Structure formats: structure tokens, C-alpha cells
Amino acid sequence: MPRRTEILRTADAVIASSGLRASLQQIADAAGILPGSLYHHFESKEAILVELVRRYRDALDRVGAVALERLGERGARPPLDRILELGREIARCAVEHRAALQMSFYEGPGTDPELIALTGRRWTTAHEAMVQTLAAGRRTGDIRPEMELPVLADRFCQSMLHVGLDVIRHKASSDQVATAIGTVLLYGLAAESPAAAALDGSAAFAAAERVIATWTDDAAAASDRAAHVRAVARAEFGRRGYEMTTVRDIAAAAGLTLGTAYRLIGSKDELLMSIMLSFGKKVGAGWTAVLRSDSTPLAKLDALGWVNINALDRFPDEFRIQLAWLRQSPPDIADPGWSFTTRVRQMKSLLSEGRRSGELRIGGPPAEMMARCVIGLQWIPENILRDLGVPAGATHVRDTVLRGVAVRRPRPVTEGSTNAPNSPNSRCGE
């Protein structure tokens, strides 16, 4: 392996686990070379980051280009199988380029114009390949005709890219997780397609609504300077990422001196904790109310999605900051107010209850892996929610997580099989 490629792979692994604050010294140590030797290949850390993102974008484009070529092949596999296959390819790319994936969540680490441009670039080839693959499924009558294909393709692509987050993938292979996510999106979790009126009228939905009505913007509710700084910091963390935002950045954005900012907020860690503790408590209260309601597992699952949609709509900065905790499993810092381990346990229990009642059909994957996948799917991508709005966003979540976007038709289950994705006999591994 060429030395330059080896350094890039090492840098990707170090940054993926330690974050963007990883130093050249850490990268050099992991590569088994002196820091000075790095400069024979890269003039700065920013140059390494630029190359990592460029490799990621090029690899994702190649995945899309290959998928588009396959669409024209004779004897190609059925469209639904090709959708899952493309999803697995995207997920593998995300796992292979985890550091660049993390950088793509924000506007760009640092001020390097090339890096900012690369991180902000959309993955158009992979998205177009997914659009065309879904369109092929629509032509064969496999994809529901009312689904908006560009939005659906975006949803599939982003869901597969999130397989690159260790907390979602955990100990499973990327192919396993991508297949589980794709199967949910295609076939849905509900044994029978639920009506919107029934979901809207459930006790779980009402419980979610009561909690959402209590949510306030803490910074907007206060008028002191500390609250103003917290609001500015929240926006900066959400835009640039926690790791790459300094107190000096926050002070400048708030129009304060550095010393005044420190007196008002303390350390950066303390500031982050105060912001995320409030967010975590809001979302956690919604989950608790929904799970305690007198409703069916399907209604509870739907209401949890409603809590998440409203949280993302009201607190988008906090959602982006939350991605810092999704980098590792378990996260390397305390997770204030939002215990992912607790949510996984609650989701496992809910899915298991739904499986036993026959209300949910969950085939194949182990219970914990499926719980992580469903939690990830319930957080609709921010750009999709922004484009659709809250009501249509909720319908989108129901269509993808509960109903599935494939046309429902009976599928034969071979003898001894329990994981045919369109079969109510499917089971979740225990």
C-alpha cells in the first residue's frame, strides 16, 4: 500500500474515533511515523481533511455510477433487490470513510475554502442512481405510485450513510444493518397498513402532544446575557460542530470579549452540557409519556416518531450537536439527558411487544440491532423535514417506517423460513 494511502486510512480511523480535534501527532503515532514525516505527503492537517473528503465523495460517486450502469443490464435482479443492493453499497462507503462522513454533517471544519466546498457538496450521482432504481420499481408495480421519488431516494441514501455512525451499526456488519434498514423502508414494520385517523386518535399520540405543548425555547424565554450567549453557542455548535467551535468563535458571534464570554458561560464543556441537558429532558419526557400511555405498540411507535419530528423542527441545532454522541458506541463523553442505551432498551421492549401481539412484523436481525435501526429511522433527515414541513414529514415517517414504500402483496414463505420481509410470519431475533 502506498505510504500516502496508508496515512490517509490511519487519519480516517483516528479522526473517526477521536473526532476532528485529533492532532497530527496522534495521526503520526497511529501511523508509526514521526510528525515531520507527514509533511512529506501533506502540508497541513487541513490538507489531510480535504483529501479524506475528496476520496469519500469520489467513492460515493463511483457507487452511484456503477448502479446506474447496472440498470441497463439484461437479466438484472428485481428492482426491490437492487434497491437493497445499492443501499448496502452506500453503507459500505460510509463505513470506509467515517471521518469524512462526520465532516459532511457540518458546514466545514475550519476556514479552508476547498474543504468547506467539498463538505457542502451533495452526492448527486448516488442520489440519481437511487431515484432511477426506485423508478424501475415503480414501473414494475413494486413501489407505491404516490411516493415522491426524489424525496424517497434522499431518505434511502441518508439512512444508509448513517450506517457509518458506530452507535447505529454497533457490532454488526454494514451489510446487515443496511439490509435491515432497507427492509423497514420498503416493507414497513406494521403488519397491516395503519390509517392516519387511528394513529392520530391514539392515547399515545395525545400523550406526545401534551408533552410537546410544554416545550419552550429556554434561550428565548430568558433575557439575560448568559442566555443570549447560550443561544449563540447553540447555533455555532450546530453549524460548525462542537469540536471545531471555540469559545473565541462564540464570543465573536455574540459580540462579546473573550473574557466576558468565559465569565458568563464557564467552560465550553459546561456550556454544551447546559444546552443538551435541556434538549435531552424534553425528548426524554416525550418518550416516557408515550411509552406509559394506554396504547398499542404500533400507536406508541408512531407517537415516538411524532415526538422526534417536533423536536427536530423546534430544536434543529441541538439535533446536529447530538450527532457528536452518535460518533462512537459507547460515546466517549457523558451524554446529558439523552441516554442512548436507555432508548435502545425501551425500543427493544416495544418492538418485542409488538411482535408478540402480531401488530409488528420484524424479520431476521437481532433485537438490539433492529432497535438501533428503528431509532435511527425515526429521526427524519433535517433537510427533508425542512422541505416537507411537520405534517407532511409525519406522513413521510409513517409511510417509510410503518407502512413501507413497497406495494403490499402476499409473499410466499418457504418452508423453515421466518424472515420473508413482506410476511406477517417474520420474527425479530431475540
C-alpha positions as CSV (number, residue, x, y, z in Angstrom):
1,M,0.0,0.0,0.0
2,P,1.5,3.4,-0.9
3,R,2.6,5.4,2.1
4,R,0.2,8.3,1.3
5,T,-2.8,6.0,1.2
6,E,-1.7,4.3,4.4
7,I,-1.5,7.7,6.1
8,L,-5.0,8.6,4.9
9,R,-6.5,5.4,6.1
10,T,-4.9,5.9,9.5
11,A,-6.1,9.5,9.7
12,D,-9.6,8.4,8.8
13,A,-9.6,5.8,11.7
14,V,-8.1,8.3,14.2
15,I,-10.5,11.1,13.3
16,A,-13.5,8.8,13.2
17,S,-12.8,7.7,16.8
18,S,-11.3,10.8,18.3
19,G,-13.1,13.5,16.4
20,L,-11.8,16.4,14.4
21,R,-9.8,17.6,17.3
22,A,-7.3,14.8,16.6
23,S,-3.9,16.2,16.1
24,L,-1.2,15.5,13.6
25,Q,0.8,14.0,16.4
26,Q,-2.0,11.4,17.1
27,I,-2.2,10.6,13.4
28,A,1.6,10.2,13.1
29,D,1.7,8.0,16.2
30,A,-1.0,5.8,14.9
31,A,0.8,5.5,11.5
32,G,4.1,4.7,13.2
33,I,5.9,7.7,11.8
34,L,7.3,11.0,13.1
35,P,5.1,14.1,12.7
36,G,7.7,15.6,10.4
37,S,7.3,12.7,8.0
38,L,3.7,13.6,7.4
39,Y,4.8,16.9,5.8
40,H,6.4,14.9,3.0
41,H,2.9,13.9,2.0
42,F,0.6,16.6,3.3
43,E,1.4,20.3,4.1
44,S,-1.1,20.5,6.9
45,K,-3.9,18.8,8.8
46,E,-6.4,20.7,6.6
47,A,-4.8,19.1,3.5
48,I,-5.4,15.7,5.0
49,L,-9.0,16.6,5.7
50,V,-9.5,17.8,2.2
51,E,-8.1,14.6,0.8
52,L,-10.3,12.5,3.1
53,V,-13.5,14.3,2.0
54,R,-12.5,14.2,-1.7
55,R,-11.9,10.4,-1.5
56,Y,-15.2,9.9,0.2
57,R,-17.1,12.0,-2.4
58,D,-15.3,10.2,-5.3
59,A,-16.1,6.8,-3.8
60,L,-19.8,7.7,-3.3
61,D,-19.9,8.9,-6.9
62,R,-18.5,5.6,-8.1
63,V,-21.1,3.7,-6.2
64,G,-23.8,5.7,-8.0
65,A,-22.2,5.4,-11.4
66,V,-21.9,1.6,-11.1
67,A,-25.5,1.4,-10.0
68,L,-26.7,3.5,-13.0
69,E,-24.7,1.2,-15.4
70,R,-26.3,-1.9,-13.9
71,L,-29.8,-0.5,-14.5
72,G,-29.3,-1.1,-18.2
73,E,-28.0,-4.7,-17.9
74,R,-30.1,-7.5,-19.2
75,G,-31.3,-10.0,-16.7
76,A,-30.8,-7.6,-13.9
77,R,-32.1,-8.5,-10.4
78,P,-35.7,-7.4,-9.4
79,P,-35.9,-3.7,-8.6
80,L,-36.5,-4.2,-4.8
81,D,-33.4,-6.4,-4.6
82,R,-31.4,-3.7,-6.5
83,I,-32.6,-1.0,-4.1
84,L,-31.3,-3.1,-1.1
85,E,-28.1,-3.8,-3.0
86,L,-27.5,-0.1,-3.7
87,G,-28.2,0.7,-0.1
88,R,-25.6,-1.8,1.1
89,E,-23.0,-0.2,-1.3
90,I,-23.7,3.2,0.1
91,A,-23.4,1.9,3.6
92,R,-20.1,0.3,2.9
93,C,-18.8,3.5,1.5
94,A,-19.9,5.4,4.7
95,V,-18.2,2.9,7.0
96,E,-15.0,3.1,4.9
97,H,-14.9,6.9,5.1
98,R,-16.3,7.6,8.5
99,A,-14.2,10.7,9.2
100,A,-15.4,12.4,6.0
101,L,-18.9,11.3,6.8
102,Q,-18.8,13.1,10.1
103,M,-17.4,16.3,8.4
104,S,-20.3,16.3,6.0
105,F,-22.8,16.9,8.8
106,Y,-21.5,20.4,9.3
107,E,-20.6,23.4,7.2
108,G,-17.0,22.6,7.2
109,P,-14.3,22.2,9.8
110,G,-12.2,25.3,9.8
111,T,-12.0,28.1,7.2
112,D,-10.3,26.3,4.3
113,P,-12.5,27.2,1.3
114,E,-11.8,24.0,-0.6
115,L,-12.8,21.9,2.5
116,I,-16.0,23.9,3.0
117,A,-16.9,23.5,-0.6
118,L,-16.3,19.7,-0.5
119,T,-18.2,19.1,2.7
120,G,-21.2,21.1,1.3
121,R,-21.3,19.2,-2.0
122,R,-24.3,16.9,-2.5
123,W,-23.8,13.3,-3.5
124,T,-25.8,13.7,-6.8
125,T,-24.7,10.6,-8.6
126,A,-25.6,8.2,-5.8
127,H,-28.9,10.0,-5.3
128,E,-29.7,9.9,-9.0
129,A,-28.9,6.2,-9.0
130,M,-31.4,5.6,-6.1
131,V,-34.0,7.7,-7.9
132,Q,-33.7,5.6,-11.1
133,T,-33.6,2.3,-9.1
134,L,-36.8,3.3,-7.3
135,A,-38.4,4.4,-10.6
136,A,-37.6,1.0,-12.0
137,G,-39.5,-0.4,-9.1
138,R,-42.4,1.8,-9.7
139,R,-42.6,0.7,-13.4
140,T,-42.8,-2.9,-12.3
141,G,-45.6,-2.0,-9.8
142,D,-43.4,-2.7,-6.8
143,I,-43.1,0.9,-5.4
144,R,-46.3,2.7,-4.3
145,P,-47.3,5.2,-7.0
146,E,-48.0,8.1,-4.6
147,M,-44.4,8.3,-3.3
148,E,-42.3,11.2,-4.4
149,L,-39.2,9.5,-5.7
150,P,-36.5,12.3,-5.2
151,V,-37.5,12.7,-1.5
152,L,-37.7,8.9,-1.1
153,A,-34.3,8.5,-2.7
154,D,-32.8,11.1,-0.4
155,R,-34.3,9.3,2.6
156,F,-32.8,5.9,1.5
157,C,-29.4,7.4,0.8
158,Q,-29.1,9.3,4.1
159,S,-30.4,6.4,6.1
160,M,-27.7,4.2,4.5
161,L,-25.0,6.8,5.1
162,H,-25.9,6.8,8.8
163,V,-24.8,3.2,9.0
164,G,-21.4,4.8,9.2
165,L,-22.2,6.0,12.7
166,D,-20.9,3.5,15.1
167,V,-23.7,3.8,17.5
168,I,-26.2,2.8,14.8
169,R,-24.1,-0.1,13.4
170,H,-22.6,-1.1,16.8
171,K,-21.1,-4.6,16.4
172,A,-23.0,-5.6,13.3
173,S,-21.7,-5.6,9.8
174,S,-22.6,-2.7,7.5
175,D,-24.4,-5.2,5.1
176,Q,-26.6,-6.5,8.0
177,V,-27.6,-3.0,9.1
178,A,-28.2,-1.7,5.6
179,T,-30.3,-4.7,4.8
180,A,-32.4,-4.2,8.0
181,I,-32.9,-0.5,7.4
182,G,-33.7,-1.0,3.7
183,T,-36.2,-3.8,4.5
184,V,-38.0,-1.5,7.0
185,L,-38.2,1.3,4.5
186,L,-39.5,-1.0,1.8
187,Y,-41.9,-3.1,3.7
188,G,-42.7,-1.2,6.9
189,L,-42.9,-2.5,10.5
190,A,-46.7,-2.6,10.7
191,A,-48.3,-6.0,9.9
192,E,-51.2,-4.1,8.3
193,S,-51.0,-0.6,6.9
194,P,-52.4,1.7,9.6
195,A,-54.9,4.5,8.9
196,A,-53.8,8.0,9.8
197,A,-57.1,8.7,11.7
198,A,-56.5,5.8,14.0
199,L,-52.9,6.8,14.7
200,D,-53.9,10.5,15.3
201,G,-56.6,9.4,17.7
202,S,-54.5,7.2,19.9
203,A,-53.7,7.8,23.5
204,A,-50.0,7.6,22.7
205,F,-50.4,10.5,20.2
206,A,-52.3,12.5,22.7
207,A,-49.6,11.9,25.4
208,A,-47.0,13.1,22.9
209,E,-49.0,16.2,22.1
210,R,-49.3,17.1,25.8
211,V,-45.6,17.0,26.3
212,I,-44.8,18.9,23.1
213,A,-47.1,21.7,24.2
214,T,-44.9,22.2,27.3
215,W,-41.7,22.7,25.3
216,T,-40.2,26.2,25.3
217,D,-37.0,27.6,23.9
218,D,-35.0,28.2,27.0
219,A,-32.8,30.9,25.5
220,A,-35.8,32.8,24.1
221,A,-37.6,32.6,27.4
222,A,-34.7,34.4,29.2
223,S,-33.4,37.9,28.6
224,D,-30.1,37.9,30.4
225,R,-26.7,38.0,28.6
226,A,-25.9,34.4,29.6
227,A,-29.0,33.1,27.9
228,H,-28.0,35.1,24.8
229,V,-24.6,33.5,24.7
230,R,-26.1,30.1,25.1
231,A,-28.4,30.8,22.1
232,V,-25.4,31.9,20.0
233,A,-23.3,28.9,21.1
234,R,-26.1,26.5,20.3
235,A,-26.3,27.9,16.7
236,E,-22.5,27.8,16.4
237,F,-22.2,24.3,17.7
238,G,-25.0,23.2,15.3
239,R,-23.4,25.0,12.3
240,R,-19.7,24.2,12.8
241,G,-19.8,21.2,15.2
242,Y,-18.9,21.2,18.9
243,E,-15.3,20.1,18.4
244,M,-14.4,22.8,15.9
245,T,-16.1,25.7,17.7
246,T,-14.1,27.6,20.2
247,V,-15.2,30.0,23.0
248,R,-13.5,32.7,20.9
249,D,-15.8,31.9,18.0
250,I,-18.8,32.1,20.3
251,A,-17.7,35.4,21.8
252,A,-17.2,36.9,18.4
253,A,-20.6,35.8,17.2
254,A,-22.2,37.1,20.4
255,G,-20.4,40.5,20.1
256,L,-18.5,40.0,23.4
257,T,-14.9,39.9,24.6
258,L,-13.4,36.5,25.3
259,G,-13.1,37.3,29.0
260,T,-16.8,38.3,29.2
261,A,-17.9,35.1,27.4
262,Y,-15.9,32.9,29.9
263,R,-17.4,34.8,32.9
264,L,-20.9,34.2,31.5
265,I,-20.7,30.6,30.4
266,G,-17.8,29.0,32.2
267,S,-16.1,26.3,30.1
268,K,-17.1,25.1,26.7
269,D,-18.0,21.7,28.1
270,E,-20.2,23.3,30.8
271,L,-22.0,25.3,28.1
272,L,-22.6,22.1,26.0
273,M,-24.0,20.3,28.9
274,S,-26.4,23.0,29.7
275,I,-27.7,23.1,26.1
276,M,-28.0,19.4,25.6
277,L,-29.4,18.6,29.1
278,S,-32.4,20.7,28.3
279,F,-32.9,19.1,24.9
280,G,-32.5,15.6,26.3
281,K,-35.0,16.2,29.0
282,K,-37.6,17.5,26.5
283,V,-37.3,14.5,24.2
284,G,-37.0,12.1,27.1
285,A,-40.2,13.3,28.7
286,G,-42.0,12.7,25.4
287,W,-40.7,9.1,25.2
288,T,-41.7,8.4,28.8
289,A,-45.2,9.8,28.3
290,V,-45.7,7.8,25.1
291,L,-44.5,4.5,26.5
292,R,-46.6,4.9,29.6
293,S,-49.8,5.5,27.6
294,D,-52.6,3.0,27.2
295,S,-51.9,2.3,23.6
296,T,-50.9,-0.5,21.3
297,P,-47.2,-0.9,20.3
298,L,-47.9,0.4,16.8
299,A,-49.5,3.5,18.2
300,K,-46.6,4.1,20.6
301,L,-44.1,3.6,17.8
302,D,-45.9,6.2,15.7
303,A,-46.2,8.7,18.6
304,L,-42.4,8.4,19.3
305,G,-41.9,9.4,15.7
306,W,-44.1,12.4,16.3
307,V,-42.0,13.4,19.3
308,N,-38.8,13.2,17.3
309,I,-40.2,15.2,14.3
310,N,-41.3,18.0,16.6
311,A,-38.0,18.0,18.5
312,L,-36.1,18.3,15.2
313,D,-38.4,21.0,13.9
314,R,-38.2,23.1,17.1
315,F,-34.5,22.4,18.1
316,P,-32.5,21.7,14.9
317,D,-29.3,22.9,16.3
318,E,-29.5,20.5,19.3
319,F,-30.2,17.7,16.9
320,R,-27.0,18.4,14.9
321,I,-25.0,18.7,18.1
322,Q,-26.4,15.3,19.1
323,L,-24.5,13.8,16.2
324,A,-21.3,14.2,18.3
325,W,-22.6,11.5,20.6
326,L,-23.5,9.2,17.7
327,R,-19.9,9.0,16.6
328,Q,-18.9,6.3,18.9
329,S,-20.6,3.4,20.7
330,P,-20.4,3.9,23.6
331,P,-19.8,7.7,23.3
332,D,-16.5,9.0,24.7
333,I,-18.2,11.7,26.8
334,A,-21.2,11.9,29.1
335,D,-24.5,12.0,27.3
336,P,-26.6,14.6,29.1
337,G,-30.3,13.9,29.3
338,W,-30.4,11.5,26.4
339,S,-29.2,8.0,27.2
340,F,-29.0,6.1,24.0
341,T,-28.6,2.9,26.0
342,T,-31.9,3.5,27.7
343,R,-33.6,4.3,24.4
344,V,-32.3,1.1,22.8
345,R,-33.6,-0.9,25.8
346,Q,-37.0,0.8,25.5
347,M,-37.2,0.3,21.8
348,K,-36.3,-3.4,22.1
349,S,-39.1,-3.9,24.6
350,L,-41.6,-2.1,22.4
351,L,-40.7,-4.0,19.2
352,S,-40.8,-7.3,21.1
353,E,-44.2,-6.5,22.5
354,G,-45.5,-5.6,19.0
355,R,-44.0,-8.8,17.6
356,R,-45.8,-10.9,20.2
357,S,-49.1,-9.2,19.6
358,G,-48.8,-9.7,15.8
359,E,-49.1,-6.0,15.3
360,L,-45.5,-5.6,14.0
361,R,-43.6,-7.8,11.6
362,I,-39.9,-7.8,12.2
363,G,-37.8,-10.4,10.5
364,G,-34.3,-11.7,10.8
365,P,-32.0,-9.2,12.6
366,P,-31.1,-9.5,16.3
367,A,-33.4,-7.4,18.6
368,E,-30.8,-4.9,19.6
369,M,-29.7,-4.2,16.0
370,M,-33.3,-3.7,14.9
371,A,-33.9,-1.3,17.9
372,R,-30.9,0.8,16.9
373,C,-32.0,0.9,13.2
374,V,-35.6,1.9,14.1
375,I,-34.4,4.7,16.4
376,G,-32.2,6.0,13.6
377,L,-35.0,5.9,11.1
378,Q,-37.4,7.8,13.4
379,W,-35.1,10.8,13.2
380,I,-36.1,12.1,9.7
381,P,-33.3,13.9,7.9
382,E,-33.4,17.6,8.7
383,N,-33.4,18.8,5.1
384,I,-36.4,16.5,4.3
385,L,-38.4,17.8,7.3
386,R,-37.5,21.4,6.3
387,D,-38.7,20.9,2.7
388,L,-41.9,18.9,3.6
389,G,-42.9,20.6,6.9
390,V,-44.1,18.9,10.0
391,P,-47.4,17.4,8.9
392,A,-46.1,16.0,5.7
393,G,-42.9,15.0,7.5
394,A,-45.0,12.9,9.9
395,T,-46.8,11.3,6.9
396,H,-43.4,10.5,5.4
397,V,-42.2,8.8,8.6
398,R,-45.4,6.7,8.7
399,D,-45.0,5.8,5.0
400,T,-41.4,4.7,5.4
401,V,-41.2,3.3,9.0
402,L,-44.7,1.9,9.5
403,R,-46.3,1.2,6.1
404,G,-43.3,0.8,3.9
405,V,-43.0,2.2,0.4
406,A,-43.3,-1.1,-1.5
407,V,-46.7,-2.2,-2.7
408,R,-48.0,-4.7,-0.2
409,R,-48.8,-8.1,-1.6
410,P,-48.7,-11.6,-0.1
411,R,-45.3,-13.2,-0.4
412,P,-44.8,-16.9,-0.1
413,V,-42.7,-18.1,2.8
414,T,-40.5,-21.1,2.1
415,E,-40.6,-24.0,4.5
416,G,-38.5,-23.2,7.5
417,S,-38.1,-19.5,6.6
418,T,-39.2,-16.9,9.1
419,N,-37.7,-13.7,7.6
420,A,-39.5,-13.1,4.3
421,P,-39.8,-9.3,4.6
422,N,-43.3,-9.0,3.3
423,S,-44.7,-11.8,5.5
424,P,-46.5,-11.3,8.8
425,N,-44.7,-14.5,9.9
426,S,-41.4,-12.6,10.1
427,R,-39.8,-12.5,13.5
428,C,-37.2,-10.4,15.3
429,G,-34.2,-12.3,16.6
430,E,-34.2,-12.5,20.4
